[in-house]
Amino acid sequence: MENMILKALEKIRPALQRDGGDVKFVDVNDEGVVRVQLQGACGNCPGALMTIKMFIEQVLKEEVPGVKEVIGV
């Protein structure tokens, strides 16, 4: 599962980098909860939670079977 998550994040990364940010994979647990860390401009953005839930989480759920939730750390 981790490799699939990393591949999906590579697809997401260019959109975040255009806005001066990035995303770092932290880990995934047995329940399908993925932890990520937003970096750069995205890390301090007031819309960071929205980016995680409405963008990153949606893509990961679509591309990686078993992903239930994405949370930021």
N, C-alpha and C positions, 0 to 999 in steps of 0.2 A: 504494500500500500504506500509506503514512504516514497518509493521511486516514482509512482504515479502522481503523487502529490507534488514532488519536485518538478516533474515534467509540466504539470498544469500551471505551477507557479511561474515557470519560464515563459509561458504564454501570456500571463498577467503582467509580468514585470515591465515590459516596454511601456504600457499605459501609465504605470506608476512613475517610471523614470522620466516620462515626458513632463510630469508635474514636479520633478525634482525629488521624488521619493523612491522607495524600494520596499520590498517585503522579504523577510527572512523566515524560513521554516524553523520552528523550535522543536516541536514533537507532535505525535499523535498517540492517543491512548486506545485501549481495547474497545471503548464505547464509540469510537469514531469521531472523537473531539480533537480537532486540529488546533494547535497553538501556533500563532505567527506573531512576528514583531514587525510593525511598520517602522521604516527608517527614513531619514532625511526629512524633507518637507511633509511627508505623509505622517510621520511620527508625531508631529506637533499640530497637525491640522485639526480644526474643530470637527471636521467631517470624517475623522478616522474610523469611528464606529460604523458609520454608514458605508465607508469603503470596505470594511471587513465584511459586514453582513450582506450588503446589496451587490457587491462585486465579487470579492474573493470567495465568500462562502457559496454563492450561486454557481460560480465556475467549478469549484472543487466538487460540489454535490453532483453536478452534471457529468464531470469527467472521471471521478474516482468513486467506484462503488464502495459503500460503507461509510463515507463521510456523512456525519450527522450534523455537525456544527463546527464553526470556526470562531475562535476567540483570540483577542489580542492580548499580548503580555507586555 
